[in-house]
Amino acid sequence: MAQRCTCAVTTRTSPARSGWRMAKAAELLRDLELAIADVAERVGRAGEPAFNRAFTRLQGTGPGAYRRASRTARRATSAAQ
């Protein structure tokens, strides 16, 4: 009998590159009206779920919550001026 081996090849991104990607993603979420899936694609993440997990792990909050909080902070700063 022949045995089969199914192997998954994964490549891990270096912590510095992940940090850069998530910093760029945070900038895109703050400054542009892109869908979260589009932000994920622009920073090189294969899919929205993986992007959501990575963003949450590195930023401490999900991308949608981050966007809402940054917009609220921007409005408060604008109102104070």
TIMI-2910 file (N, C-alpha, C, CB; in pm, 1 decimal, decimal comma, always signed):
<rs>
+----------+----------+----------+----------+----------+----------+----------+----------+----------+----------+----------+----------+------+
!      n_x !      n_y !      n_z !     ca_x !     ca_y !     ca_z !      c_x !      c_y !      c_z !     cb_x !     cb_y !     cb_z ! resn !
+----------+----------+----------+----------+----------+----------+----------+----------+----------+----------+----------+----------+------+
!    +83,4 !   -119,0 !     +0,0 !     +0,0 !     +0,0 !     +0,0 !    +87,9 !   +125,5 !     +0,0 !    -94,9 !     -0,2 !   +121,9 !  Met !
!    +49,8 !   +213,4 !    -78,5 !   +122,6 !   +340,4 !    -82,7 !    +63,2 !   +434,4 !    +21,4 !   +116,7 !   +404,5 !   -225,2 !  Ala !
!   +150,6 !   +505,0 !    +86,1 !   +104,4 !   +602,5 !   +185,4 !   +109,2 !   +741,2 !   +124,3 !   +190,6 !   +596,6 !   +315,0 !  Gln !
!    +15,5 !   +822,4 !   +163,8 !    +13,2 !   +959,6 !   +115,9 !    +55,5 !  +1054,1 !   +227,1 !   -126,3 !   +996,7 !    +63,8 !  Arg !
!   +122,7 !  +1155,8 !   +186,5 !   +160,1 !  +1260,6 !   +280,8 !   +112,1 !  +1393,2 !   +224,2 !   +314,9 !  +1262,6 !   +306,8 !  Cys !
!    +29,5 !  +1458,0 !   +298,0 !    -15,1 !  +1589,9 !   +256,7 !    +56,1 !  +1690,4 !   +344,5 !   -170,6 !  +1604,7 !   +266,5 !  Thr !
!   +138,3 !  +1769,6 !   +284,9 !   +216,8 !  +1867,1 !   +359,5 !   +174,6 !  +2007,7 !   +319,2 !   +368,1 !  +1846,4 !   +335,4 !  Cys !
!   +157,4 !  +2089,3 !   +416,0 !   +125,3 !  +2229,8 !   +389,9 !   +252,1 !  +2310,7 !   +406,7 !    +12,6 !  +2282,1 !   +485,0 !  Ala !
!   +277,5 !  +2392,3 !   +310,1 !   +394,4 !  +2478,1 !   +316,5 !   +346,5 !  +2616,7 !   +356,6 !   +471,7 !  +2481,0 !   +180,1 !  Val !
!   +400,4 !  +2664,7 !   +465,2 !   +363,2 !  +2798,6 !   +509,4 !   +488,2 !  +2884,0 !   +516,0 !   +291,3 !  +2794,9 !   +647,0 !  Thr !
!   +468,8 !  +3008,3 !   +489,0 !   +578,9 !  +3101,7 !   +504,1 !   +537,5 !  +3202,9 !   +608,7 !   +615,8 !  +3170,8 !   +368,7 !  Thr !
!   +624,7 !  +3228,1 !   +699,8 !   +596,1 !  +3322,6 !   +806,2 !   +660,7 !  +3454,8 !   +772,3 !   +645,6 !  +3270,3 !   +942,7 !  Arg !
!   +589,8 !  +3558,7 !   +807,3 !   +640,8 !  +3692,4 !   +785,2 !   +722,1 !  +3734,3 !   +906,6 !   +525,7 !  +3792,3 !   +757,9 !  Thr !
!   +830,7 !  +3803,0 !   +884,1 !   +912,8 !  +3847,7 !   +995,8 !   +833,4 !  +3946,8 !  +1081,0 !  +1044,8 !  +3912,0 !   +945,2 !  Ser !
!   +862,5 !  +3953,3 !  +1209,6 !   +791,5 !  +4048,2 !  +1296,5 !   +803,3 !  +4193,2 !  +1248,5 !   +844,8 !  +4037,5 !  +1438,4 !  Pro !
!   +918,7 !  +4230,1 !  +1196,0 !   +936,2 !  +4367,8 !  +1147,9 !   +846,2 !  +4394,8 !  +1028,8 !  +1082,9 !  +4394,0 !  +1110,0 !  Ala !
!   +838,2 !  +4298,8 !   +939,2 !   +751,6 !  +4317,1 !   +821,7 !   +605,2 !  +4318,5 !   +861,4 !   +776,5 !  +4206,5 !   +718,4 !  Arg !
!   +566,0 !  +4231,3 !   +954,3 !   +428,1 !  +4231,3 !  +1003,1 !   +394,0 !  +4365,4 !  +1067,3 !   +406,2 !  +4117,0 !  +1103,8 !  Ser !
!   +487,8 !  +4416,7 !  +1145,4 !   +467,3 !  +4546,8 !  +1208,5 !   +449,7 !  +4656,3 !  +1106,0 !   +583,1 !  +4580,3 !  +1299,4 !  Gly !
!   +532,4 !  +4653,3 !  +1000,4 !   +520,1 !  +4753,2 !   +894,0 !   +385,8 !  +4740,8 !   +824,6 !   +633,8 !  +4738,4 !   +792,1 !  Trp !
!   +344,8 !  +4617,1 !   +794,1 !   +215,6 !  +4596,0 !   +727,0 !    +99,6 !  +4649,4 !   +810,6 !   +194,3 !  +4446,8 !   +698,1 !  Arg !
!   +102,2 !  +4621,5 !   +939,5 !     -8,8 !  +4665,0 !  +1023,8 !     -5,6 !  +4816,5 !  +1046,6 !     -4,9 !  +4591,4 !  +1158,2 !  Met !
!   +113,2 !  +4876,4 !  +1049,6 !   +122,4 !  +5022,7 !  +1059,1 !    +64,9 !  +5085,7 !   +932,6 !   +270,0 !  +5068,2 !  +1080,6 !  Ala !
!    +96,0 !  +5028,4 !   +817,6 !    +41,2 !  +5077,0 !   +690,8 !   -109,7 !  +5056,3 !   +687,7 !   +107,8 !  +5005,2 !   +571,0 !  Lys !
!   -155,3 !  +4942,1 !   +736,5 !   -299,0 !  +4914,2 !   +741,5 !   -370,2 !  +5015,5 !   +830,9 !   -324,7 !  +4770,8 !   +792,4 !  Ala !
!   -310,2 !  +5047,2 !   +945,3 !   -370,0 !  +5145,5 !  +1036,6 !   -381,8 !  +5280,8 !   +966,9 !   -285,7 !  +5158,8 !  +1166,6 !  Ala !
!   -278,7 !  +5318,2 !   +893,3 !   -281,2 !  +5444,3 !   +818,3 !   -393,9 !  +5443,5 !   +713,8 !   -144,5 !  +5468,6 !   +749,4 !  Glu !
!   -407,5 !  +5334,3 !   +640,6 !   -512,9 !  +5323,5 !   +539,9 !   -651,3 !  +5327,6 !   +603,8 !   -496,3 !  +5194,7 !   +459,3 !  Leu !
!   -667,3 !  +5259,5 !   +716,9 !   -796,9 !  +5259,1 !   +785,8 !   -833,8 !  +5398,7 !   +835,8 !   -794,4 !  +5160,5 !   +903,2 !  Leu !
!   -734,0 !  +5472,6 !   +884,1 !   -756,0 !  +5609,1 !   +934,7 !   -789,5 !  +5706,5 !   +823,6 !   -633,3 !  +5658,1 !  +1009,3 !  Arg !
!   -713,4 !  +5697,8 !   +714,4 !   -713,7 !  +5805,4 !   +616,1 !   -798,9 !  +5782,7 !   +492,1 !   -576,9 !  +5830,1 !   +573,9 !  Asp !
!   -833,5 !  +5659,9 !   +460,9 !   -908,3 !  +5630,9 !   +338,3 !  -1039,0 !  +5559,4 !   +368,8 !   -823,8 !  +5546,5 !   +243,1 !  Leu !
!  -1128,6 !  +5566,6 !   +275,0 !  -1258,9 !  +5500,7 !   +288,8 !  -1259,0 !  +5365,2 !   +217,4 !  -1371,2 !  +5590,8 !   +232,4 !  Glu !
!  -1158,7 !  +5285,5 !   +242,2 !  -1148,9 !  +5153,5 !   +180,7 !  -1219,3 !  +5049,5 !   +266,6 !  -1002,0 !  +5114,4 !   +159,3 !  Leu !
!  -1273,5 !  +4948,4 !   +201,1 !  -1327,6 !  +4833,9 !   +274,3 !  -1211,3 !  +4762,0 !   +342,7 !  -1406,2 !  +4736,6 !   +178,6 !  Ala !
!  -1239,4 !  +4696,7 !   +453,4 !  -1134,4 !  +4626,0 !   +526,8 !  -1068,5 !  +4520,5 !   +438,8 !  -1191,7 !  +4560,9 !   +653,4 !  Ile !
!  -1145,8 !  +4452,3 !   +355,3 !  -1087,3 !  +4352,9 !   +263,6 !   -989,6 !  +4418,3 !   +166,6 !  -1198,0 !  +4280,2 !   +185,1 !  Ala !
!  -1018,5 !  +4540,3 !   +122,4 !   -927,7 !  +4612,2 !    +32,1 !   -799,5 !  +4653,0 !   +104,0 !   -997,1 !  +4736,5 !    -26,1 !  Asp !
!   -812,3 !  +4692,8 !   +229,6 !   -693,3 !  +4726,5 !   +309,5 !   -606,9 !  +4601,0 !   +324,5 !   -733,9 !  +4783,6 !   +450,8 !  Val !
!   -669,8 !  +4489,3 !   +355,2 !   -596,9 !  +4363,0 !   +370,0 !   -519,2 !  +4330,7 !   +243,0 !   -693,6 !  +4248,1 !   +403,6 !  Ala !
!   -583,0 !  +4346,5 !   +129,8 !   -518,0 !  +4317,3 !     +2,1 !   -401,0 !  +4412,9 !    -22,9 !   -619,6 !  +4326,7 !   -113,0 !  Glu !
!   -419,3 !  +4539,9 !     +7,0 !   -313,1 !  +4639,2 !    -16,8 !   -188,1 !  +4615,0 !    +67,0 !   -365,5 !  +4777,9 !    +11,6 !  Arg !
!   -206,0 !  +4557,0 !   +185,6 !    -88,3 !  +4531,4 !   +270,2 !    -37,7 !  +4387,7 !   +257,6 !   -121,5 !  +4560,9 !   +416,0 !  Val !
!    -92,8 !  +4313,5 !   +161,9 !    -38,4 !  +4182,4 !   +130,8 !    -93,5 !  +4066,3 !   +210,3 !   +103,9 !  +4185,9 !   +149,0 !  Gly !
!   -207,9 !  +4083,3 !   +272,2 !   -270,1 !  +3971,0 !   +343,6 !   -361,2 !  +3896,7 !   +247,5 !   -349,9 !  +4020,2 !   +468,9 !  Arg !
!   -359,2 !  +3765,2 !   +256,0 !   -432,7 !  +3681,8 !   +161,7 !   -584,0 !  +3695,0 !   +176,8 !   -392,6 !  +3537,6 !   +179,2 !  Ala !
!   -631,0 !  +3715,5 !   +296,5 !   -774,6 !  +3722,2 !   +316,5 !   -810,1 !  +3807,7 !   +436,3 !   -831,5 !  +3583,7 !   +333,3 !  Gly !
!   -934,8 !  +3849,2 !   +438,8 !   -980,3 !  +3936,4 !   +546,6 !   -972,5 !  +3870,8 !   +685,0 !  -1121,8 !  +3979,7 !   +519,6 !  Glu !
!  -1011,2 !  +3744,3 !   +701,7 !  -1001,5 !  +3683,9 !   +835,8 !   -857,8 !  +3682,3 !   +889,9 !  -1055,9 !  +3541,2 !   +832,3 !  Pro !
!   -761,8 !  +3647,3 !   +804,8 !   -621,1 !  +3645,9 !   +848,4 !   -575,2 !  +3787,6 !   +882,4 !   -529,7 !  +3584,6 !   +738,3 !  Ala !
!   -617,8 !  +3883,6 !   +802,1 !   -583,5 !  +4022,6 !   +828,7 !   -641,7 !  +4067,6 !   +962,2 !   -633,8 !  +4113,0 !   +715,5 !  Phe !
!   -769,0 !  +4035,4 !   +986,4 !   -833,4 !  +4073,0 !  +1112,9 !   -757,9 !  +4017,4 !  +1232,8 !   -978,1 !  +4023,7 !  +1115,6 !  Asn !
!   -717,4 !  +3891,5 !  +1225,3 !   -644,1 !  +3829,8 !  +1336,7 !   -508,6 !  +3897,4 !  +1357,5 !   -624,4 !  +3678,9 !  +1311,2 !  Arg !
!   -435,3 !  +3919,4 !  +1248,4 !   -303,0 !  +3981,0 !  +1260,1 !   -314,0 !  +4124,4 !  +1310,9 !   -230,3 !  +3978,4 !  +1124,7 !  Ala !
!   -409,6 !  +4199,4 !  +1259,9 !   -426,7 !  +4338,1 !  +1302,2 !   -460,9 !  +4343,9 !  +1450,6 !   -536,3 !  +4407,4 !  +1219,0 !  Phe !
!   -553,1 !  +4259,6 !  +1492,7 !   -593,4 !  +4255,8 !  +1633,4 !   -476,5 !  +4216,2 !  +1722,6 !   -710,1 !  +4158,3 !  +1653,2 !  Thr !
!   -398,0 !  +4118,3 !  +1679,6 !   -283,2 !  +4073,3 !  +1758,1 !   -180,6 !  +4185,9 !  +1776,0 !   -217,2 !  +3951,9 !  +1690,6 !  Arg !
!   -156,6 !  +4262,5 !  +1671,5 !    -52,4 !  +4365,0 !  +1677,9 !   -101,7 !  +4501,4 !  +1727,1 !     +9,1 !  +4381,3 !  +1542,8 !  Leu !
!   -227,3 !  +4535,1 !  +1702,3 !   -279,6 !  +4666,7 !  +1741,4 !   -363,3 !  +4662,6 !  +1869,2 !   -363,0 !  +4723,9 !  +1629,0 !  Gln !
!   -405,3 !  +4543,0 !  +1910,2 !   -484,1 !  +4531,3 !  +2031,9 !   -633,5 !  +4553,5 !  +2012,6 !   -433,7 !  +4627,4 !  +2132,0 !  Gly !
!   -674,9 !  +4580,0 !  +1891,1 !   -816,1 !  +4597,7 !  +1858,4 !   -836,3 !  +4560,3 !  +1712,6 !   -863,2 !  +4744,1 !  +1885,8 !  Thr !
!   -958,1 !  +4523,8 !  +1678,1 !   -987,0 !  +4486,6 !  +1540,5 !   -984,4 !  +4606,9 !  +1447,2 !  -1121,6 !  +4418,2 !  +1532,5 !  Gly !
!   -973,2 !  +4583,8 !  +1317,1 !   -964,1 !  +4694,6 !  +1222,8 !  -1088,0 !  +4784,1 !  +1220,1 !   -939,4 !  +4640,8 !  +1086,0 !  Pro !
!  -1205,3 !  +4727,5 !  +1233,0 !  -1327,6 !  +4809,3 !  +1234,4 !  -1334,3 !  +4898,5 !  +1356,6 !  -1451,1 !  +4720,4 !  +1229,6 !  Gly !
!  -1302,5 !  +4842,7 !  +1472,6 !  -1301,9 !  +4921,3 !  +1596,9 !  -1193,1 !  +5028,1 !  +1592,2 !  -1280,9 !  +4829,4 !  +1719,4 !  Ala !
!  -1078,9 !  +4993,4 !  +1534,1 !   -969,6 !  +5090,0 !  +1520,9 !  -1013,9 !  +5208,2 !  +1434,3 !   -843,9 !  +5022,4 !  +1460,1 !  Tyr !
!  -1078,1 !  +5177,8 !  +1322,8 !  -1126,0 !  +5283,3 !  +1232,2 !  -1225,5 !  +5374,3 !  +1304,4 !  -1191,9 !  +5221,3 !  +1106,0 !  Arg !
!  -1321,1 !  +5316,2 !  +1374,1 !  -1421,3 !  +5397,0 !  +1446,0 !  -1356,6 !  +5485,1 !  +1551,7 !  -1526,0 !  +5306,7 !  +1511,6 !  Arg !
!  -1263,0 !  +5429,1 !  +1628,0 !  -1195,7 !  +5505,2 !  +1733,7 !  -1112,5 !  +5619,0 !  +1675,3 !  -1106,5 !  +5412,8 !  +1817,6 !  Ala !
!  -1043,6 !  +5594,0 !  +1564,5 !   -960,9 !  +5699,6 !  +1505,0 !  -1047,1 !  +5811,1 !  +1448,2 !   -870,9 !  +5642,0 !  +1395,2 !  Ser !
!  -1162,7 !  +5777,5 !  +1394,3 !  -1253,6 !  +5880,6 !  +1342,3 !  -1313,5 !  +5962,7 !  +1455,7 !  -1366,0 !  +5816,5 !  +1258,9 !  Arg !
!  -1347,1 !  +5896,8 !  +1566,1 !  -1400,3 !  +5967,6 !  +1681,9 !  -1296,3 !  +6063,9 !  +1737,0 !  -1444,5 !  +5868,5 !  +1790,6 !  Thr !
!  -1172,6 !  +6016,8 !  +1746,1 !  -1063,7 !  +6102,8 !  +1796,4 !  -1040,8 !  +6220,8 !  +1703,3 !   -933,1 !  +6022,1 !  +1812,0 !  Ala !
!  -1047,9 !  +6196,1 !  +1573,9 !  -1027,6 !  +6304,9 !  +1476,0 !  -1137,7 !  +6409,7 !  +1488,1 !  -1024,2 !  +6248,6 !  +1331,7 !  Arg !
!  -1262,5 !  +6363,2 !  +1504,8 !  -1374,7 !  +6458,2 !  +1521,8 !  -1358,8 !  +6541,1 !  +1648,7 !  -1509,1 !  +6382,8 !  +1525,9 !  Arg !
!  -1315,7 !  +6476,9 !  +1756,3 !  -1297,2 !  +6548,0 !  +1883,7 !  -1187,1 !  +6652,3 !  +1869,9 !  -1263,0 !  +6448,7 !  +1997,9 !  Ala !
!  -1080,1 !  +6618,8 !  +1800,2 !   -970,1 !  +6714,1 !  +1778,4 !  -1016,4 !  +6831,4 !  +1693,1 !   -850,2 !  +6644,3 !  +1711,2 !  Thr !
!  -1093,5 !  +6801,9 !  +1588,9 !  -1145,5 !  +6907,9 !  +1502,5 !  -1241,2 !  +7000,2 !  +1576,6 !  -1215,5 !  +6847,7 !  +1382,3 !  Ser !
!  -1324,6 !  +6944,8 !  +1662,0 !  -1421,3 !  +7023,8 !  +1737,6 !  -1351,7 !  +7113,0 !  +1840,6 !  -1521,9 !  +6931,9 !  +1807,1 !  Ala !
!  -1239,4 !  +7067,1 !  +1893,9 !  -1168,0 !  +7142,5 !  +1995,9 !  -1091,5 !  +7261,8 !  +1936,0 !  -1071,7 !  +7050,4 !  +2070,2 !  Ala !
!  -1067,0 !  +7257,4 !  +1807,6 !   -989,0 !  +7366,3 !  +1745,5 !  -1074,2 !  +7479,1 !  +1711,3 !   -917,8 !  +7320,9 !  +1623,4 !  Gln !
+----------+----------+----------+----------+----------+----------+----------+----------+----------+----------+----------+----------+------+
</rs>
